[in-house]
Amino acid sequence: MKTNTLKKAAHILFTGFIFTTIIILSGCKSDDNSIPPEETTVKINHGLAIVSGAGDVKTTFIQGLTNLNNSSIDNSSSTEVGQFSSIYSDGKSMFTAGFGAPATMKKFVFDKTGKAILDQEIIIPGSNSFSSLEILNETTGYATVGGGISKVIQFNPTTMRITGEINLKDAGDGLFYSDMIIRDTYLFITLNDFGGSGIAKIAVVDLNTNSLSKIITDDRTATLFNTLTSEIMTADAQGDIYIQASGLFSDKPSGVLRIKAGETEFDKDYFFDLKAATGKTCFGLYHFGNGVACTTISENDDNFFGTDGANPAFRYRKINLSNTTDLGDLEASLPNTFAASRTSFMKQVSEEEVLFAIAGTEEDALYSFEISSGTVSRKMKSNSGYITGLISLK
């Protein structure tokens, strides 16, 4: 439901001379016949989400930014969403995907002052959370929902109306539909059974018919698990898709699988055993070109989901997808972060710069990673909570 915009303030243009304030009384006329200027429009180029609260009581605040030059950020100019949410974009608007029943996706636009205004929303009764959004164009987007009723919906990002549903019942029961990626005429959807089967599974959907084409599996790793803020699928410039599995709750190692360009099967000649390379359980996958990528490693699997709120367990780790090598800690001076339980994302904002979130006990912040030099520095400190998403707008 659209909200009312703020009423425009009246402006009087003074030109040529300095006038004192004139109080217009009944029957009196003003000698100033100038036309009020147009209200200045704030150009929003980025969107940011911050989660505040503790325990089960959490809410997300979103805001627009003209640039990324602020050294600190807070919620003073934000709009409250009402759920733990991550954010997505079609290049023009901000979309929030919320955790907590019922599964809710909201679309926000920015008014002339730069304020995020709720435009429309989609609610999926019976489902607990959105897992991932993939927006193809102005009229077509896809979203996975899970917890309770799991399904994949097709929606129109402009009108925010559900336009279809993809039936994945043949994929099996008890699955969470998590991360996804579109390539050519196929939608690849990771299927998470939390290690129950001991294999990795992906649903391959034919977008020409919006129907399940097949399920592909691989037994070299398992548990294709991601959270709202994290990603486990990425594609390189050649069109090869890489998929990261945590191996949680199974006897399989964390690893990366590949689906080569033009193929719809796992590449049997490629497997990046992350557990063997790093010695740790890994979570998430972010690729920046030429094989350079990052994941996060867990230093304590017993605290993977942040049950010990005083001891964050994750660190960002550099890897090379092309030659399947571990490149070590992203930066030794970085504090540990709560990746799986709070936030874990990396956003490439230029050819050279990647921004990523740290959610720790000492600070919540965005950090900057320079790809060519490897330099890491703090970009923006949050004074109001941990940052769960960053988008760019055209």
C-alpha positions in Angstrom: 0.0 0.0 0.0 1.4 3.3 -1.0 2.0 5.9 1.7 1.5 9.6 1.4 4.5 11.7 0.4 5.5 14.6 2.6 3.8 17.8 1.8 5.9 20.3 -0.1 7.2 23.2 1.9 6.5 26.7 0.4 9.6 28.6 -0.9 9.8 32.2 -1.8 12.5 33.2 -4.3 14.3 36.4 -3.4 16.2 38.0 -6.3 18.1 41.2 -6.6 17.3 42.7 -3.2 17.1 41.7 0.4 13.5 41.7 1.6 12.3 41.5 5.1 9.6 38.9 5.9 6.2 40.1 4.8 3.1 38.9 6.6 0.2 38.8 4.2 -2.8 40.3 5.9 -6.4 40.0 4.6 -6.9 42.4 1.7 -3.2 43.1 1.2 -1.2 42.1 -1.8 2.4 40.9 -2.1 4.6 42.7 -4.6 6.7 39.5 -5.1 5.3 37.7 -8.2 8.3 35.3 -8.5 7.6 31.6 -9.1 8.6 29.1 -6.4 11.5 27.0 -7.5 11.2 23.2 -7.9 11.9 21.2 -4.8 15.4 19.8 -4.8 15.5 16.0 -5.4 18.0 13.9 -3.6 19.6 11.4 -5.9 19.9 8.0 -4.2 22.6 5.8 -5.6 22.8 3.1 -2.9 20.6 1.4 -0.3 21.7 0.0 3.0 20.0 -2.2 5.6 20.8 -2.3 9.3 19.4 -4.8 11.8 18.9 -3.7 15.4 17.6 -5.6 18.5 18.6 -8.6 20.5 17.4 -12.2 20.8 14.2 -12.9 19.0 13.2 -9.2 18.9 15.0 -7.8 15.8 13.9 -5.3 13.2 15.5 -3.9 10.0 16.0 -0.3 9.1 16.7 0.7 5.5 17.9 4.0 4.1 19.2 5.5 0.8 22.7 6.9 0.4 23.9 9.4 -2.2 27.4 8.0 -1.9 29.5 5.6 0.2 31.8 8.3 1.7 30.4 8.4 5.2 32.7 7.1 7.9 29.8 6.2 10.1 26.1 5.4 9.7 23.0 5.2 12.0 19.3 4.8 11.8 18.3 8.4 12.2 17.1 8.8 8.6 15.9 5.2 8.1 12.6 3.5 7.5 11.7 0.5 9.7 10.8 -2.7 7.9 9.7 -4.8 10.9 11.6 -8.1 10.3 15.1 -9.3 10.0 15.7 -8.6 6.3 18.2 -8.6 3.5 17.9 -6.3 0.5 17.9 -6.7 -3.3 17.5 -4.3 -6.2 16.2 -4.2 -9.8 18.4 -1.1 -10.3 15.6 1.3 -9.5 13.9 0.2 -6.3 14.8 -1.7 -3.1 13.3 -5.1 -2.2 13.5 -6.6 1.2 13.2 -10.3 2.0 12.2 -10.9 5.5 12.7 -13.8 8.0 9.8 -14.6 10.2 6.3 -15.8 9.4 4.6 -15.0 7.3 7.3 -14.8 4.5 7.1 -11.2 3.4 8.8 -9.4 0.5 8.5 -5.6 0.3 9.3 -3.1 -2.4 10.5 0.4 -1.4 10.9 3.5 -3.6 12.7 6.7 -2.6 10.9 10.0 -2.5 12.4 13.4 -3.4 14.0 13.7 0.1 15.7 10.3 -0.2 13.3 8.6 2.2 12.5 4.9 1.6 8.7 4.6 1.1 6.9 1.3 1.1 5.3 0.8 -2.4 3.8 -2.7 -2.3 4.5 -6.1 -0.8 4.0 -9.9 -1.3 3.1 -12.2 1.6 3.2 -16.0 1.4 0.9 -17.4 4.1 2.2 -20.7 5.6 5.9 -20.0 4.8 8.3 -18.7 7.4 10.9 -16.9 5.3 12.1 -15.8 1.9 15.4 -17.5 1.1 16.6 -15.7 -2.0 15.5 -13.3 -4.8 16.6 -13.3 -8.4 15.3 -10.3 -10.5 15.6 -10.9 -14.2 14.0 -7.8 -15.6 11.2 -5.2 -15.0 8.5 -7.8 -15.4 10.1 -11.1 -14.2 11.6 -12.1 -10.9 11.8 -15.4 -8.9 11.9 -16.0 -5.2 12.3 -19.0 -3.0 10.5 -19.4 0.3 10.9 -22.0 3.0 10.0 -23.1 6.5 6.5 -24.5 6.6 5.4 -24.4 2.9 8.4 -24.3 0.6 7.9 -23.1 -2.9 9.3 -21.0 -5.8 7.2 -18.1 -7.0 7.5 -16.0 -10.1 6.5 -12.4 -9.6 6.4 -9.1 -11.4 8.9 -6.6 -9.7 7.0 -3.6 -11.1 3.5 -4.5 -10.0 4.5 -6.8 -7.1 2.0 -9.5 -8.2 2.7 -13.2 -8.2 2.5 -14.4 -11.8 3.3 -18.1 -11.4 4.7 -20.9 -9.3 7.2 -23.5 -10.1 6.3 -27.0 -8.9 9.3 -28.7 -7.3 7.4 -31.5 -5.5 9.3 -34.1 -7.5 12.5 -32.9 -5.9 11.4 -34.5 -2.6 10.0 -33.6 0.8 11.6 -31.8 3.7 13.7 -29.6 1.5 14.6 -25.9 1.8 14.8 -24.1 -1.5 17.7 -21.7 -0.9 20.1 -19.8 -3.3 19.5 -19.6 -7.0 20.9 -18.3 -10.2 19.7 -17.7 -13.8 21.8 -18.7 -16.8 20.5 -18.9 -20.4 17.0 -20.3 -20.2 17.5 -22.2 -16.9 17.0 -21.4 -13.3 19.3 -23.4 -11.0 18.0 -23.7 -7.4 20.0 -25.2 -4.5 18.1 -27.7 -2.4 19.1 -28.0 1.2 18.2 -31.0 3.4 20.7 -30.0 6.1 22.9 -33.0 5.4 20.2 -35.6 5.6 21.0 -37.2 2.2 24.7 -36.7 2.4 24.7 -35.3 -1.2 24.5 -32.0 -3.0 21.3 -31.4 -4.9 20.2 -28.7 -7.4 16.9 -28.3 -9.2 17.2 -27.3 -12.9 14.1 -25.4 -14.0 13.3 -24.8 -17.7 12.2 -21.2 -17.8 10.5 -21.7 -21.2 7.9 -23.8 -19.4 8.5 -22.9 -15.8 8.7 -26.5 -15.0 11.3 -28.8 -13.3 13.6 -30.2 -15.9 15.6 -32.5 -13.6 17.4 -32.8 -10.3 21.2 -33.1 -10.4 23.3 -34.5 -7.5 26.9 -34.9 -6.4 28.1 -37.0 -3.5 31.5 -35.3 -3.0 30.0 -32.7 -0.7 26.6 -31.9 0.9 24.4 -29.3 2.5 23.7 -26.4 0.2 22.9 -24.0 3.0 22.7 -20.2 2.8 21.1 -17.5 4.9 19.2 -14.5 3.6 22.3 -12.3 3.6 24.7 -14.8 2.2 25.3 -16.3 -1.3 26.5 -19.8 -2.2 26.2 -19.5 -6.0 28.2 -17.4 -8.4 28.9 -17.3 -12.2 32.1 -16.2 -13.9 32.6 -14.3 -17.1 32.6 -17.5 -19.1 29.3 -18.6 -17.7 30.6 -21.3 -15.4 28.5 -21.6 -12.3 30.2 -22.4 -8.9 28.2 -23.7 -6.0 29.5 -23.8 -2.4 28.4 -26.5 0.1 29.1 -26.4 3.8 29.0 -30.1 4.4 27.2 -29.4 7.7 25.4 -32.3 9.5 27.0 -34.9 7.1 30.3 -36.6 6.9 31.2 -34.7 3.7 33.7 -31.8 3.5 32.9 -28.2 2.6 33.5 -27.8 -1.1 32.8 -26.0 -4.3 31.1 -27.7 -7.3 30.9 -26.4 -10.9 28.4 -26.5 -13.7 30.2 -25.5 -16.9 28.8 -23.0 -19.4 26.2 -24.6 -21.6 25.8 -27.6 -19.3 23.1 -28.6 -16.9 25.1 -31.3 -15.0 27.8 -31.1 -12.3 31.3 -31.1 -13.8 32.8 -34.4 -12.7 36.3 -33.2 -13.4 36.1 -30.3 -10.9 35.9 -30.3 -7.1 37.4 -27.7 -4.7 37.7 -29.5 -1.4 37.6 -26.5 0.9 38.0 -28.6 4.1 41.3 -30.1 2.8 42.5 -26.7 1.6 41.6 -24.6 4.6 41.2 -27.2 7.4 37.9 -25.6 8.3 34.2 -25.7 7.6 33.4 -23.0 5.0 30.3 -20.9 4.4 29.4 -18.6 1.4 31.0 -17.9 -1.9 31.8 -14.5 -3.5 33.6 -14.2 -6.9 35.3 -11.1 -8.3 36.8 -12.3 -11.6 39.9 -14.2 -12.8 39.2 -16.9 -10.2 39.6 -14.6 -7.2 37.0 -15.3 -4.6 36.2 -15.3 -0.9 34.4 -17.6 1.5 34.2 -17.5 5.3 35.7 -20.1 7.6 34.3 -21.3 10.9 36.9 -21.5 13.7 34.4 -23.2 16.0 31.6 -25.3 14.4 29.9 -25.7 17.8 29.2 -21.9 17.5 28.4 -21.9 13.8 25.0 -20.4 14.4 26.1 -17.9 17.0 24.7 -19.6 20.1 27.6 -18.2 22.1 26.9 -14.5 21.5 30.2 -13.4 23.0 32.5 -15.3 20.6 32.0 -14.8 16.9 33.6 -17.7 15.0 34.0 -16.7 11.4 36.7 -15.1 9.3 36.8 -14.1 5.6 39.1 -16.2 3.5 40.6 -15.7 0.1 40.5 -18.6 -2.4 41.1 -19.2 -6.1 38.4 -21.0 -7.9 40.4 -21.5 -11.1 43.3 -23.5 -9.6 41.5 -24.6 -6.4 43.9 -23.1 -3.9 43.6 -21.4 -0.5 45.1 -17.9 -0.4 44.8 -17.4 3.3 43.1 -15.0 5.7 41.7 -11.9 4.0 43.3 -9.7 6.6 44.8 -10.8 10.0 43.8 -7.6 11.8 40.1 -8.1 11.0 37.9 -9.1 14.0 35.9 -12.3 13.9 32.3 -12.0 12.7 29.0 -13.7 13.3 28.5 -14.8 9.6 25.8 -17.6 9.7 23.7 -16.1 12.5 23.9 -12.3 11.7 25.2 -11.2 8.3 27.7 -12.3 5.6 27.8 -10.6 2.3 30.4 -9.1 -0.1 29.3 -6.4 -2.6 31.6 -5.3 -5.5 31.0 -1.6 -5.9 33.7 -0.9 -8.6 36.2 -2.7 -10.6 38.7 -2.6 -7.7 36.6 -2.3 -4.5 34.6 -4.9 -2.7 32.6 -4.0 0.5 31.8 -6.6 3.1 30.1 -6.8 6.5 31.6 -7.4 9.9 29.2 -8.2 12.8 31.2 -8.7 15.9 31.2 -8.1 19.6 33.4 -5.0 19.3 32.0 -3.4 16.2 29.5 -3.5 13.4 30.9 -2.1 10.2 31.4 -2.2 6.4 35.0 -2.9 5.4 36.7 -2.3 2.0 38.8 -4.9 0.1 40.9 -3.7 -2.8 41.2 -6.5 -5.2 44.5 -5.8 -6.9 46.5 -4.8 -3.8 44.7 -6.9 -1.2 44.4 -3.9 1.0 41.6 -4.0 3.7 40.4 -1.1 5.6 37.3 0.0 7.5 34.9 1.9 5.3 31.9 2.7 7.4 31.1 2.1 11.1 27.5 1.4 12.1 26.3 3.0 15.3 22.8 1.3 15.2 23.3 -2.4 14.6 24.8 -4.8 12.0 24.6 -4.2 8.3 22.7 -6.9 6.4 22.8 -5.6 2.9 24.0 -3.0 0.4 22.6 -2.3 -3.1 23.4 0.0 -6.0 20.8 1.9 -7.9 21.0 3.4 -11.4 
